[in-house]
Amino acid sequence: MAVFVVARLTFIEASRRKILLAAFLLGIAFLVLYGIGFYYINRDTLPNEAGASATLIKNQVYNFLTMAGLYAVNFLTIAMGALVSADTLAGEIGSGTIQAVVTKPVRRVEVVLGKWLGFAGLLALYLLMMGGGVMGIVYIESGYHVPNLVIGAPIIYLESLLIMSLTLASSSTFSTLATGGIVFGVYGIAFIGGFVEQIGAVLKNETAVNIGIISSLIMPSEALLRRASFEMTSPLVQSLGFNSGPLIVVSVPSPAMVIYGALYAIVMVTLAVRQFSRRDL
């Protein structure tokens, strides 16, 4: 029960922070701009004539625009998760407020797991609002819905949990500033490695592909996003081995990468519990 109490308090505390308010305001601004842009593209650019070929072209464009919107939503979600949770342990240890919690009959493992659950719930709500907003805009203005949403959306959510878990693990050992540098540095490695892998796949350069795979093992966030993008791509484009998102995926990560990502998150949470339990407060 203590885990759920800590989770509830973490959720309430995080919801009162200005950075969360800024994230929601930026999210709303993005949805407004996205809706306006999609409306004019749909009205002025796409063909209005009927027929199978015209419908096919429009659906491919709708899928591309939807995935572009979800790509932005994904970045906003993981950024919010990292920024909100960066000082959840390091900041409270530095200020001494954590001592008021751990001196009570609450084990340290319950504190860490409770905070993780609280942030996980917060990320779920934010992703639901933003992702649902993007897909709602597309559906209202065009009637198009993304294929395999029940597969792709959980993978995107897993990526946000992955970054948040890494942040929590780092926060249990390092300062807030160091945590931010570590998390965004590791994310940058995965991002650049993903580009290198795709370029290597196009040029048939095995070394470049292997570099990308290694970066995905260091941090599988980018691989998860590419897998989610592929899952939600139209079947026609999938049959060609590509995706139709803003970043063309030639080398598609295997489903095993999703399992690896889940295990990676579990390891990070376990590491956070272990380090926080050993840390001198």
Order of alpha helices (4+ residues) and beta strands (2+ residues): alpha-alpha-alpha-alpha-alpha-alpha-alpha-alpha-alpha-alpha-alpha-alpha
